[in-house]
Amino acid sequence: MEIKRDFYLNELIDRIDNKMIKIVTGIRRCGKSYLLDPIFKNYLTEHGVDEEHIIKLSLDEKINSKYKDPDVLDEYIRSLIIDEKKYYIILDEIQQVKDFESVLIGFLHIDNLEIYVTGSNSKFLSSDIITEFRDRGDEIRVYPLSFSEFYSVYDGSEEKALNDYYTYGGLPLTILSKTDNAKINYLNAQKDNVYINDIVDRNNVQNKEGLEMLVQILASNIGSLTNPLKLSNNFKKRDKTSTMTDKTIYNYLEYLQDVFMIEKARRFDVRGKKFIETPQKYYFTDMGIRNSFLNFRQSEEISHTMENVIYLELRKRGYNVDVGTVEIRQKDSKKQLEIDFVANKGNNKIYIQSALEMKTEEKVKQEQKSLLNVNDFFKKIIIVGDNIPRSRYDNGIIIMSIYDFLLDLDSLNY
């Protein structure tokens, strides 16, 4: 079964000849290695690049252990460059190499090299890239499967597929598992042996139980405003000896973001055109991993799951996503209304509300209220959980189903 990942393939193609190190990042097991080989490698060969000019090393394989020595790796790659044609260097799990930064930067001085690397999230993070490579690295963030990618290989109805996607997420090996139990066992193993251990090992976390409890709280409260000080107080109410201070929680939230398990959505004052620093919202980059922390109990608030999936889809399509706030006056007081997402890409901005259902006139007015109080000309959309036809209200607000939004990659452009 081949799952096409054309969006990311085009990201790689667009970066050919940009004279930078192409650095593929993302949550572990999301398909970074598969993207480079075979997907990108096949593209190269289909477009006339011969095999001798594609140099691939998986540095986590024992057979390649000698190349973990930076001098050996450097000498080996240079020895294979025997003509003036372009060579494509693909180095998987580059963090296995000591002092890999200097090796890669040295390769940049060879004019006919294109360099592509992946790395384990536990040692190869966005913050590292910024520090080590500055303007010489170009990051390509890969997410788990989008719903359209997921559905392209799914055997069943759209409704059943979306329910499974909400439950088990989009890690590629999850959809290849045949039974629910196999999916659950796989996701639990990733949670226990990969993601949490990555954080503990890298950051020398002493309170693993507290870290896991924090993730469970975030998982139970998707899209809720999160304040480290309030969370710390809640920990201390449960246990007066708790060491989960607000500083510790803040650090743990940073660690979870560093390994791409969660992402922070900043709050943005739409009228004041400024960010509100606290509290913030957090969303999971894979719903299966999120649900594994809750033992796959069905959430009573499926609307929050849908909200998380909409956030992920926007990020996968290359949007920067904030949570919008709009201040209005009600009689003698002021009130903050929330817009679920303010999605930005270049000069394009879209305001989006997520609503599981809108079966009453009162609910329609409630979901429209914040959008109608935004005084600009940008597109305003309400995405609903029902499988309904796309339409437009007289006030210009667009309503579409979650299925149209997720399966039509141009759904926001009409």
C-alpha positions as a Markdown table, in Angstrom:
| # | Residue | x | y | z |
|---|---|---|---|---|
| 1 | Met | 0.0 | 0.0 | 0.0 |
| 2 | Glu | 1.5 | 3.3 | -1.1 |
| 3 | Ile | 0.3 | 6.5 | 0.5 |
| 4 | Lys | 1.1 | 9.5 | -1.7 |
| 5 | Arg | 2.3 | 12.6 | 0.1 |
| 6 | Asp | 2.3 | 15.1 | -2.8 |
| 7 | Phe | 2.2 | 18.2 | -0.7 |
| 8 | Tyr | 5.5 | 17.4 | 1.0 |
| 9 | Leu | 7.0 | 16.0 | -2.3 |
| 10 | Asn | 6.3 | 19.4 | -3.9 |
| 11 | Glu | 7.9 | 21.2 | -0.9 |
| 12 | Leu | 11.0 | 19.2 | -1.6 |
| 13 | Ile | 10.9 | 19.8 | -5.3 |
| 14 | Asp | 10.4 | 23.6 | -4.8 |
| 15 | Arg | 13.6 | 23.7 | -2.7 |
| 16 | Ile | 15.9 | 22.1 | -5.3 |
| 17 | Asp | 18.8 | 24.5 | -6.1 |
| 18 | Asn | 18.2 | 26.8 | -3.1 |
| 19 | Lys | 21.8 | 26.3 | -1.9 |
| 20 | Met | 20.6 | 25.3 | 1.6 |
| 21 | Ile | 20.5 | 22.1 | 3.7 |
| 22 | Lys | 17.0 | 20.7 | 3.5 |
| 23 | Ile | 16.0 | 19.6 | 7.0 |
| 24 | Val | 13.0 | 17.3 | 7.3 |
| 25 | Thr | 11.5 | 17.5 | 10.8 |
| 26 | Gly | 8.3 | 16.3 | 12.5 |
| 27 | Ile | 6.9 | 14.0 | 15.2 |
| 28 | Arg | 8.6 | 10.6 | 15.2 |
| 29 | Arg | 6.9 | 7.9 | 13.0 |
| 30 | Cys | 5.1 | 10.5 | 10.8 |
| 31 | Gly | 6.9 | 9.3 | 7.6 |
| 32 | Lys | 9.9 | 11.6 | 7.2 |
| 33 | Ser | 12.2 | 8.8 | 6.1 |
| 34 | Tyr | 9.6 | 7.4 | 3.7 |
| 35 | Leu | 9.2 | 10.8 | 2.2 |
| 36 | Leu | 12.8 | 11.0 | 1.2 |
| 37 | Asp | 13.1 | 7.4 | 0.2 |
| 38 | Pro | 11.3 | 6.1 | -1.8 |
| 39 | Ile | 8.9 | 9.0 | -2.6 |
| 40 | Phe | 11.5 | 11.8 | -3.3 |
| 41 | Lys | 14.1 | 9.3 | -4.6 |
| 42 | Asn | 11.6 | 7.9 | -7.1 |
| 43 | Tyr | 10.8 | 11.4 | -8.3 |
| 44 | Leu | 14.5 | 12.1 | -9.0 |
| 45 | Thr | 15.0 | 8.8 | -10.9 |
| 46 | Glu | 11.8 | 9.4 | -12.9 |
| 47 | His | 13.2 | 12.8 | -13.9 |
| 48 | Gly | 16.5 | 11.6 | -15.2 |
| 49 | Val | 18.8 | 11.4 | -12.1 |
| 50 | Asp | 20.7 | 8.2 | -12.2 |
| 51 | Glu | 21.2 | 6.0 | -9.1 |
| 52 | Glu | 24.9 | 6.8 | -8.8 |
| 53 | His | 24.1 | 10.4 | -8.2 |
| 54 | Ile | 21.7 | 9.7 | -5.3 |
| 55 | Ile | 23.7 | 8.9 | -2.2 |
| 56 | Lys | 21.5 | 7.6 | 0.7 |
| 57 | Leu | 22.7 | 6.6 | 4.1 |
| 58 | Ser | 20.5 | 5.4 | 7.0 |
| 59 | Leu | 22.7 | 6.3 | 10.0 |
| 60 | Asp | 20.7 | 4.3 | 12.5 |
| 61 | Glu | 21.5 | 1.0 | 10.8 |
| 62 | Lys | 24.3 | -1.1 | 12.2 |
| 63 | Ile | 25.8 | -1.6 | 8.7 |
| 64 | Asn | 26.5 | 2.1 | 8.5 |
| 65 | Ser | 27.8 | 2.5 | 12.1 |
| 66 | Lys | 31.3 | 3.5 | 10.9 |
| 67 | Tyr | 29.8 | 6.6 | 9.3 |
| 68 | Lys | 28.9 | 8.0 | 12.7 |
| 69 | Asp | 32.4 | 9.2 | 12.8 |
| 70 | Pro | 32.2 | 12.7 | 11.1 |
| 71 | Asp | 35.6 | 12.4 | 9.4 |
| 72 | Val | 34.7 | 9.0 | 8.0 |
| 73 | Leu | 31.3 | 10.3 | 6.8 |
| 74 | Asp | 32.8 | 13.4 | 5.2 |
| 75 | Glu | 35.5 | 11.4 | 3.4 |
| 76 | Tyr | 33.0 | 8.8 | 2.2 |
| 77 | Ile | 30.6 | 11.3 | 0.7 |
| 78 | Arg | 33.4 | 13.3 | -1.0 |
| 79 | Ser | 34.9 | 10.1 | -2.5 |
| 80 | Leu | 31.6 | 9.4 | -4.3 |
| 81 | Ile | 31.6 | 12.8 | -6.1 |
| 82 | Ile | 33.5 | 12.0 | -9.2 |
| 83 | Asp | 32.0 | 14.3 | -11.8 |
| 84 | Glu | 30.4 | 17.7 | -12.2 |
| 85 | Lys | 26.8 | 16.4 | -12.4 |
| 86 | Lys | 24.5 | 17.2 | -9.5 |
| 87 | Tyr | 24.5 | 14.7 | -6.5 |
| 88 | Tyr | 21.6 | 14.3 | -4.1 |
| 89 | Ile | 22.8 | 13.4 | -0.6 |
| 90 | Ile | 20.1 | 11.9 | 1.7 |
| 91 | Leu | 21.2 | 11.3 | 5.3 |
| 92 | Asp | 18.6 | 9.7 | 7.6 |
| 93 | Glu | 19.0 | 10.1 | 11.3 |
| 94 | Ile | 21.9 | 12.5 | 11.0 |
| 95 | Gln | 21.9 | 13.1 | 14.7 |
| 96 | Gln | 23.7 | 9.8 | 15.0 |
| 97 | Val | 26.9 | 11.6 | 13.8 |
| 98 | Lys | 28.9 | 13.5 | 16.2 |
| 99 | Asp | 29.5 | 17.1 | 15.1 |
| 100 | Phe | 27.2 | 16.6 | 12.2 |
| 101 | Glu | 26.7 | 20.3 | 11.8 |
| 102 | Ser | 30.2 | 21.0 | 10.6 |
| 103 | Val | 30.0 | 18.1 | 8.2 |
| 104 | Leu | 26.8 | 19.4 | 6.6 |
| 105 | Ile | 28.0 | 23.0 | 6.4 |
| 106 | Gly | 31.2 | 21.7 | 4.8 |
| 107 | Phe | 29.1 | 20.0 | 2.1 |
| 108 | Leu | 27.5 | 23.4 | 1.3 |
| 109 | His | 30.8 | 24.5 | -0.2 |
| 110 | Ile | 30.6 | 21.8 | -2.9 |
| 111 | Asp | 28.6 | 23.4 | -5.7 |
| 112 | Asn | 27.0 | 20.2 | -7.2 |
| 113 | Leu | 25.6 | 18.8 | -3.9 |
| 114 | Glu | 21.9 | 18.9 | -2.8 |
| 115 | Ile | 21.7 | 17.9 | 0.9 |
| 116 | Tyr | 18.6 | 16.4 | 2.6 |
| 117 | Val | 18.6 | 15.2 | 6.1 |
| 118 | Thr | 16.2 | 13.9 | 8.8 |
| 119 | Gly | 16.8 | 13.5 | 12.5 |
| 120 | Ser | 15.3 | 12.1 | 15.6 |
| 121 | Asn | 13.2 | 14.6 | 17.4 |
| 122 | Ser | 14.9 | 13.8 | 20.7 |
| 123 | Lys | 18.2 | 15.4 | 19.5 |
| 124 | Phe | 17.3 | 17.3 | 16.3 |
| 125 | Leu | 14.9 | 20.0 | 17.0 |
| 126 | Ser | 13.7 | 23.2 | 15.4 |
| 127 | Ser | 15.5 | 25.2 | 18.0 |
| 128 | Asp | 18.7 | 23.3 | 17.2 |
| 129 | Ile | 18.3 | 24.1 | 13.6 |
| 130 | Ile | 18.0 | 27.8 | 14.2 |
| 131 | Thr | 21.0 | 27.8 | 16.5 |
| 132 | Glu | 23.3 | 25.6 | 14.4 |
| 133 | Phe | 22.4 | 26.4 | 10.8 |
| 134 | Arg | 21.0 | 30.0 | 11.0 |
| 135 | Asp | 20.4 | 31.0 | 7.4 |
| 136 | Arg | 21.9 | 27.8 | 5.9 |
| 137 | Gly | 19.1 | 25.4 | 6.8 |
| 138 | Asp | 15.6 | 25.2 | 5.3 |
| 139 | Glu | 13.2 | 23.3 | 7.5 |
| 140 | Ile | 10.3 | 21.2 | 6.0 |
| 141 | Arg | 7.9 | 20.3 | 8.7 |
| 142 | Val | 6.1 | 17.0 | 8.1 |
| 143 | Tyr | 2.9 | 16.1 | 9.9 |
| 144 | Pro | 1.1 | 12.7 | 10.2 |
| 145 | Leu | -1.3 | 11.9 | 7.4 |
| 146 | Ser | -3.9 | 14.4 | 6.6 |
| 147 | Phe | -7.5 | 13.1 | 6.4 |
| 148 | Ser | -7.4 | 13.2 | 2.6 |
| 149 | Glu | -4.2 | 11.1 | 2.6 |
| 150 | Phe | -5.7 | 8.8 | 5.2 |
| 151 | Tyr | -8.9 | 8.4 | 3.2 |
| 152 | Ser | -7.0 | 7.7 | -0.1 |
| 153 | Val | -6.1 | 4.2 | 1.2 |
| 154 | Tyr | -9.1 | 3.7 | 3.5 |
| 155 | Asp | -11.7 | 1.0 | 2.8 |
| 156 | Gly | -15.0 | 2.4 | 4.0 |
| 157 | Ser | -17.3 | 5.4 | 4.0 |
| 158 | Glu | -16.3 | 8.9 | 4.7 |
| 159 | Glu | -18.1 | 8.9 | 8.0 |
| 160 | Lys | -16.5 | 5.7 | 9.2 |
| 161 | Ala | -13.1 | 6.9 | 8.0 |
| 162 | Leu | -13.4 | 10.2 | 9.9 |
| 163 | Asn | -14.4 | 8.4 | 13.1 |
| 164 | Asp | -11.3 | 6.2 | 12.8 |
| 165 | Tyr | -9.2 | 9.2 | 12.1 |
| 166 | Tyr | -10.6 | 11.0 | 15.1 |
| 167 | Thr | -9.7 | 7.9 | 17.2 |
| 168 | Tyr | -6.5 | 6.6 | 15.8 |
| 169 | Gly | -4.9 | 9.6 | 14.1 |
| 170 | Gly | -2.7 | 9.6 | 11.1 |
| 171 | Leu | 0.6 | 7.9 | 11.8 |
| 172 | Pro | 1.2 | 5.9 | 8.7 |
| 173 | Leu | 1.8 | 2.6 | 10.4 |
| 174 | Thr | -1.4 | 2.9 | 12.3 |
| 175 | Ile | -3.6 | 2.8 | 9.2 |
| 176 | Leu | -1.6 | -0.3 | 8.1 |
| 177 | Ser | -2.6 | -2.1 | 11.3 |
| 178 | Lys | -5.5 | -4.5 | 10.5 |
| 179 | Thr | -7.5 | -4.4 | 13.8 |
| 180 | Asp | -8.5 | -1.9 | 16.4 |
| 181 | Asn | -6.4 | -3.8 | 19.0 |
| 182 | Ala | -3.3 | -3.7 | 16.8 |
| 183 | Lys | -3.8 | 0.1 | 16.3 |
| 184 | Ile | -4.2 | 0.7 | 20.0 |
| 185 | Asn | -1.1 | -1.5 | 20.9 |
| 186 | Tyr | 1.0 | 0.3 | 18.3 |
| 187 | Leu | 0.0 | 3.8 | 19.5 |
| 188 | Asn | 0.5 | 2.8 | 23.2 |
| 189 | Ala | 4.0 | 1.5 | 22.4 |
| 190 | Gln | 4.9 | 4.8 | 20.6 |
| 191 | Lys | 3.6 | 6.8 | 23.6 |
| 192 | Asp | 5.4 | 4.8 | 26.2 |
| 193 | Asn | 8.7 | 3.9 | 24.4 |
| 194 | Val | 9.3 | 6.7 | 22.0 |
| 195 | Tyr | 7.6 | 10.1 | 22.7 |
| 196 | Ile | 7.8 | 10.3 | 26.5 |
| 197 | Asn | 11.2 | 8.6 | 26.7 |
| 198 | Asp | 12.5 | 11.1 | 24.1 |
| 199 | Ile | 11.6 | 13.9 | 26.4 |
| 200 | Val | 12.9 | 12.3 | 29.6 |
| 201 | Asp | 16.2 | 11.3 | 28.1 |
| 202 | Arg | 17.0 | 14.5 | 26.3 |
| 203 | Asn | 16.0 | 16.8 | 29.2 |
| 204 | Asn | 16.9 | 14.7 | 32.2 |
| 205 | Val | 13.3 | 14.9 | 33.4 |
| 206 | Gln | 13.1 | 13.7 | 37.0 |
| 207 | Asn | 9.3 | 13.7 | 37.4 |
| 208 | Lys | 8.1 | 11.4 | 34.6 |
| 209 | Glu | 4.8 | 10.8 | 36.3 |
| 210 | Gly | 4.1 | 14.5 | 36.5 |
| 211 | Leu | 5.0 | 14.9 | 32.8 |
| 212 | Glu | 2.6 | 12.2 | 31.8 |
| 213 | Met | -0.1 | 13.6 | 34.0 |
| 214 | Leu | 0.4 | 17.0 | 32.4 |
| 215 | Val | -0.1 | 15.4 | 28.9 |
| 216 | Gln | -3.3 | 13.7 | 30.1 |
| 217 | Ile | -4.6 | 17.1 | 31.3 |
| 218 | Leu | -3.8 | 18.7 | 27.9 |
| 219 | Ala | -5.4 | 15.7 | 26.1 |
| 220 | Ser | -8.6 | 16.0 | 28.2 |
| 221 | Asn | -8.9 | 19.7 | 27.5 |
| 222 | Ile | -8.1 | 20.2 | 23.9 |
| 223 | Gly | -8.4 | 23.8 | 22.8 |
| 224 | Ser | -8.9 | 25.0 | 26.4 |
| 225 | Leu | -6.9 | 28.0 | 27.7 |
| 226 | Thr | -3.8 | 26.8 | 29.5 |
| 227 | Asn | -2.1 | 28.7 | 32.2 |
| 228 | Pro | 1.0 | 27.1 | 33.9 |
| 229 | Leu | 0.3 | 28.8 | 37.2 |
| 230 | Lys | -3.3 | 27.5 | 37.4 |
| 231 | Leu | -2.1 | 24.1 | 36.4 |
| 232 | Ser | 0.5 | 24.1 | 39.2 |
| 233 | Asn | -2.1 | 25.1 | 41.7 |
| 234 | Asn | -4.3 | 22.2 | 40.6 |
| 235 | Phe | -1.4 | 19.8 | 41.0 |
| 236 | Lys | -0.8 | 21.1 | 44.6 |
| 237 | Lys | -4.5 | 20.8 | 45.4 |
| 238 | Arg | -4.2 | 17.1 | 44.6 |
| 239 | Asp | -0.9 | 16.6 | 46.3 |
| 240 | Lys | 0.6 | 19.3 | 48.7 |
| 241 | Thr | 4.1 | 17.8 | 48.1 |
| 242 | Ser | 3.9 | 18.2 | 44.3 |
| 243 | Thr | 7.0 | 19.5 | 42.6 |
| 244 | Met | 5.0 | 20.7 | 39.5 |
| 245 | Thr | 5.7 | 24.4 | 39.8 |
| 246 | Asp | 4.5 | 26.8 | 37.1 |
| 247 | Lys | 8.1 | 27.0 | 35.9 |
| 248 | Thr | 8.4 | 23.2 | 35.7 |
| 249 | Ile | 5.1 | 23.0 | 33.8 |
| 250 | Tyr | 6.2 | 25.8 | 31.4 |
| 251 | Asn | 9.4 | 23.8 | 30.8 |
| 252 | Tyr | 7.5 | 20.6 | 30.2 |
| 253 | Leu | 5.2 | 22.3 | 27.7 |
| 254 | Glu | 8.3 | 23.5 | 25.8 |
| 255 | Tyr | 9.7 | 19.9 | 25.8 |
| 256 | Leu | 6.4 | 18.6 | 24.4 |
| 257 | Gln | 6.5 | 21.2 | 21.6 |
| 258 | Asp | 10.2 | 20.5 | 20.9 |
| 259 | Val | 9.3 | 16.9 | 20.0 |
| 260 | Phe | 6.4 | 18.0 | 18.0 |
| 261 | Met | 3.8 | 16.2 | 20.1 |
| 262 | Ile | 1.8 | 19.4 | 20.7 |
| 263 | Glu | 1.7 | 22.9 | 19.2 |
| 264 | Lys | 0.8 | 26.2 | 20.8 |
| 265 | Ala | -1.8 | 28.5 | 19.3 |
| 266 | Arg | -1.2 | 32.1 | 20.4 |
| 267 | Arg | -4.2 | 34.3 | 21.1 |
| 268 | Phe | -4.5 | 37.3 | 18.8 |
| 269 | Asp | -6.6 | 40.5 | 19.5 |
| 270 | Val | -8.1 | 41.0 | 16.1 |
| 271 | Arg | -9.1 | 44.6 | 16.5 |
| 272 | Gly | -6.1 | 45.6 | 18.5 |
| 273 | Lys | -3.8 | 43.7 | 16.2 |
| 274 | Lys | -1.6 | 42.3 | 19.0 |
| 275 | Phe | -0.9 | 39.0 | 20.6 |
| 276 | Ile | -2.1 | 38.2 | 24.1 |
| 277 | Glu | 0.8 | 36.3 | 25.8 |
| 278 | Thr | -1.2 | 34.3 | 28.4 |
| 279 | Pro | -3.1 | 32.0 | 28.6 |
| 280 | Gln | -2.5 | 30.0 | 25.4 |
| 281 | Lys | -4.1 | 27.0 | 23.7 |
| 282 | Tyr | -2.4 | 23.7 | 22.8 |
| 283 | Tyr | -3.3 | 21.2 | 20.1 |
| 284 | Phe | -2.0 | 17.7 | 19.5 |
| 285 | Thr | -0.2 | 16.9 | 16.2 |
| 286 | Asp | -1.7 | 13.4 | 16.2 |
| 287 | Met | -5.1 | 12.4 | 17.6 |
| 288 | Gly | -4.0 | 8.7 | 18.0 |
| 289 | Ile | -1.2 | 9.7 | 20.3 |
| 290 | Arg | -3.5 | 12.1 | 22.1 |
| 291 | Asn | -6.1 | 9.4 | 22.7 |
| 292 | Ser | -3.5 | 6.9 | 23.8 |
| 293 | Phe | -2.9 | 9.1 | 26.9 |
| 294 | Leu | -6.6 | 8.8 | 27.7 |
| 295 | Asn | -6.7 | 5.0 | 27.2 |
| 296 | Phe | -8.9 | 5.6 | 24.1 |
| 297 | Arg | -11.9 | 6.6 | 26.2 |
| 298 | Gln | -14.4 | 8.3 | 23.9 |
| 299 | Ser | -14.4 | 12.0 | 24.6 |
| 300 | Glu | -17.7 | 13.5 | 25.6 |
| 301 | Glu | -16.7 | 16.6 | 23.7 |
| 302 | Ile | -16.1 | 15.4 | 20.1 |
| 303 | Ser | -16.4 | 19.0 | 19.2 |
| 304 | His | -12.9 | 19.5 | 20.7 |
| 305 | Thr | -11.6 | 16.6 | 18.7 |
| 306 | Met | -13.0 | 18.2 | 15.5 |
| 307 | Glu | -11.5 | 21.5 | 16.5 |
| 308 | Asn | -8.0 | 19.9 | 16.9 |
| 309 | Val | -8.3 | 18.2 | 13.5 |
| 310 | Ile | -9.2 | 21.5 | 11.8 |
| 311 | Tyr | -6.2 | 23.1 | 13.4 |
| 312 | Leu | -4.0 | 20.3 | 12.1 |
| 313 | Glu | -5.3 | 20.5 | 8.6 |
| 314 | Leu | -4.7 | 24.3 | 8.5 |
| 315 | Arg | -1.1 | 23.7 | 9.7 |
| 316 | Lys | -0.6 | 20.9 | 7.1 |
| 317 | Arg | -1.7 | 23.3 | 4.4 |
| 318 | Gly | 1.0 | 25.7 | 5.4 |
| 319 | Tyr | -1.0 | 28.3 | 7.4 |
| 320 | Asn | 0.1 | 30.0 | 10.5 |
| 321 | Val | -2.7 | 29.6 | 13.0 |
| 322 | Asp | -3.7 | 31.8 | 15.9 |
| 323 | Val | -6.8 | 31.9 | 18.2 |
| 324 | Gly | -8.7 | 35.1 | 17.6 |
| 325 | Thr | -10.3 | 37.4 | 20.2 |
| 326 | Val | -12.8 | 40.2 | 19.5 |
| 327 | Glu | -13.8 | 42.6 | 22.2 |
| 328 | Ile | -17.4 | 44.0 | 22.1 |
| 329 | Arg | -19.5 | 46.2 | 24.3 |
| 330 | Gln | -22.6 | 44.9 | 26.0 |
| 331 | Lys | -24.5 | 47.6 | 27.7 |
| 332 | Asp | -22.0 | 49.0 | 30.3 |
| 333 | Ser | -19.5 | 46.2 | 30.1 |
| 334 | Lys | -17.0 | 44.6 | 27.7 |
| 335 | Lys | -17.0 | 41.0 | 26.6 |
| 336 | Gln | -14.4 | 38.9 | 24.8 |
| 337 | Leu | -15.7 | 36.8 | 21.9 |
| 338 | Glu | -13.5 | 34.0 | 20.5 |
| 339 | Ile | -12.8 | 33.1 | 16.9 |
| 340 | Asp | -11.5 | 29.5 | 16.9 |
| 341 | Phe | -8.8 | 30.1 | 14.3 |
| 342 | Val | -7.2 | 33.0 | 12.4 |
| 343 | Ala | -5.3 | 31.4 | 9.6 |
| 344 | Asn | -2.6 | 33.4 | 7.8 |
| 345 | Lys | -0.6 | 32.5 | 4.7 |
| 346 | Gly | 1.2 | 35.4 | 3.1 |
| 347 | Asn | -1.3 | 38.2 | 2.6 |
| 348 | Asn | -4.2 | 35.9 | 2.9 |
| 349 | Lys | -6.2 | 35.7 | 6.1 |
| 350 | Ile | -9.2 | 33.5 | 6.9 |
| 351 | Tyr | -11.4 | 33.5 | 10.0 |
| 352 | Ile | -12.7 | 30.0 | 10.9 |
| 353 | Gln | -15.2 | 28.8 | 13.4 |
| 354 | Ser | -15.6 | 25.1 | 14.3 |
| 355 | Ala | -19.2 | 24.0 | 15.2 |
| 356 | Leu | -20.1 | 20.3 | 15.6 |
| 357 | Glu | -23.7 | 21.2 | 14.6 |
| 358 | Met | -25.9 | 24.2 | 14.0 |
| 359 | Lys | -29.4 | 22.9 | 14.2 |
| 360 | Thr | -31.1 | 25.9 | 15.8 |
| 361 | Glu | -31.3 | 29.6 | 14.9 |
| 362 | Glu | -29.8 | 30.4 | 18.3 |
| 363 | Lys | -26.7 | 28.3 | 17.6 |
| 364 | Val | -26.3 | 29.9 | 14.2 |
| 365 | Lys | -26.3 | 33.4 | 15.7 |
| 366 | Gln | -23.9 | 32.3 | 18.4 |
| 367 | Glu | -21.3 | 30.9 | 15.9 |
| 368 | Gln | -21.7 | 33.9 | 13.6 |
| 369 | Lys | -21.4 | 36.6 | 16.3 |
| 370 | Ser | -17.7 | 36.8 | 16.7 |
| 371 | Leu | -17.2 | 36.7 | 12.9 |
| 372 | Leu | -19.7 | 39.5 | 12.3 |
| 373 | Asn | -17.7 | 41.7 | 14.8 |
| 374 | Val | -14.5 | 41.5 | 12.7 |
| 375 | Asn | -14.4 | 44.7 | 10.7 |
| 376 | Asp | -12.4 | 43.6 | 7.6 |
| 377 | Phe | -12.9 | 42.0 | 4.2 |
| 378 | Phe | -11.2 | 38.7 | 4.8 |
| 379 | Lys | -13.0 | 35.4 | 4.3 |
| 380 | Lys | -15.1 | 34.0 | 7.2 |
| 381 | Ile | -16.0 | 30.4 | 7.4 |
| 382 | Ile | -17.9 | 28.1 | 9.7 |
| 383 | Ile | -17.0 | 24.4 | 9.5 |
| 384 | Val | -19.7 | 22.0 | 10.8 |
| 385 | Gly | -19.6 | 18.3 | 11.6 |
| 386 | Asp | -22.7 | 17.5 | 9.6 |
| 387 | Asn | -22.3 | 16.3 | 6.0 |
| 388 | Ile | -24.1 | 19.2 | 4.4 |
| 389 | Pro | -23.8 | 21.1 | 1.1 |
| 390 | Arg | -21.6 | 24.2 | 1.0 |
| 391 | Ser | -23.5 | 27.4 | 1.2 |
| 392 | Arg | -23.2 | 31.1 | 2.0 |
| 393 | Tyr | -25.3 | 33.3 | 4.3 |
| 394 | Asp | -26.6 | 36.7 | 3.2 |
| 395 | Asn | -23.9 | 38.3 | 5.4 |
| 396 | Gly | -21.2 | 36.6 | 3.4 |
| 397 | Ile | -20.2 | 33.9 | 5.9 |
| 398 | Ile | -19.5 | 30.6 | 4.3 |
| 399 | Ile | -20.7 | 27.3 | 5.9 |
| 400 | Met | -19.1 | 24.0 | 4.8 |
| 401 | Ser | -19.0 | 20.4 | 6.2 |
| 402 | Ile | -15.9 | 19.0 | 7.8 |
| 403 | Tyr | -15.8 | 16.4 | 5.0 |
| 404 | Asp | -15.6 | 19.1 | 2.3 |
| 405 | Phe | -13.0 | 21.0 | 4.2 |
| 406 | Leu | -10.7 | 18.0 | 4.8 |
| 407 | Leu | -11.1 | 16.2 | 1.5 |
| 408 | Asp | -11.0 | 19.2 | -0.9 |
| 409 | Leu | -7.6 | 20.7 | -0.7 |
| 410 | Asp | -8.9 | 23.9 | -2.4 |
| 411 | Ser | -11.9 | 24.2 | 0.0 |
| 412 | Leu | -10.7 | 27.5 | 1.4 |
| 413 | Asn | -10.0 | 29.1 | -1.9 |
| 414 | Tyr | -13.5 | 29.3 | -3.4 |
